[in-house]
Amino acid sequence: MYRGAMARNLAQKLIGDRLVAGGPTPGAEVGIRIDQIADRARATGDHFVVGGWNCGQSSSREHAAIVPRYLRLRAVLARSLARIHRQNLMNFAVLPLTFADAADNNGVEPGETLVIAEAPSQMRDSMTVDIANETRGGSYVMHHCLTERQVNIILQGSLLDAIRNRQPTAR
């Protein structure tokens, strides 16, 4: 299903909060078209998006999780996440994370390589996940508020995969 606001919301999710009312923030990409964002996401492969406060708050929250996942989005790193968007991300196996120190949000620049080492064990063993910045060194402490069930959904690939995997096989 196509929604008229989907392209705008997808652009907002892929750029994060770098474009704000009243003009762009430092490091913002101005004048980039939605097809350029999608092409770059596909070419990049697995990637993260960095967002700001209440990331994902919009009328097209479900599309904001489905479409980026199709473009190989693996995690959203934000100062805070809208509750429904966080759930939708998890349903599509996109890891919703918030910065332990909100100021760290400003330290991530477009194009940097961020790595979550041993993500499954970090997610299962703790409510925090360490992300290494391989471009500039250093790391960020992130929080997740996922239950054991939600962690398993992400690790299985999506809510649909988790449901499919628990169904008994037909004889």
HELIX and SHEET records of a PDB file:
HELIX    1   1 MET A    6  ILE A   15  1                                  10    
HELIX    2   2 ILE A   34  THR A   44  1                                  11    
HELIX    3   3 ARG A   61  TYR A   70  1                                  10    
HELIX    4   4 ARG A   83  ASN A   91  1                                   9    
HELIX    5   5 ALA A  102  GLY A  107  5                                   6    
HELIX    6   6 ALA A  119  ASP A  125  1                                   7    
HELIX    7   7 GLU A  148  GLN A  156  1                                   9    
HELIX    8   8 LEU A  159  ARG A  166  1                                   8    
SHEET    1   A 2 LEU A  19  VAL A  20  0                                        
SHEET    2   A 2 GLY A  23  PRO A  24 -1                                        
SHEET    1   B 6 HIS A  47  VAL A  50  0                                        
SHEET    2   B 6 LEU A  73  ALA A  78  1                                        
SHEET    3   B 6 LEU A  95  PHE A  99  1                                        
SHEET    4   B 6 SER A 139  HIS A 143 -1                                        
SHEET    5   B 6 THR A 128  ASN A 133 -1                                        
SHEET    6   B 6 LEU A 114  VAL A 115 -1                                        
END                                                                             
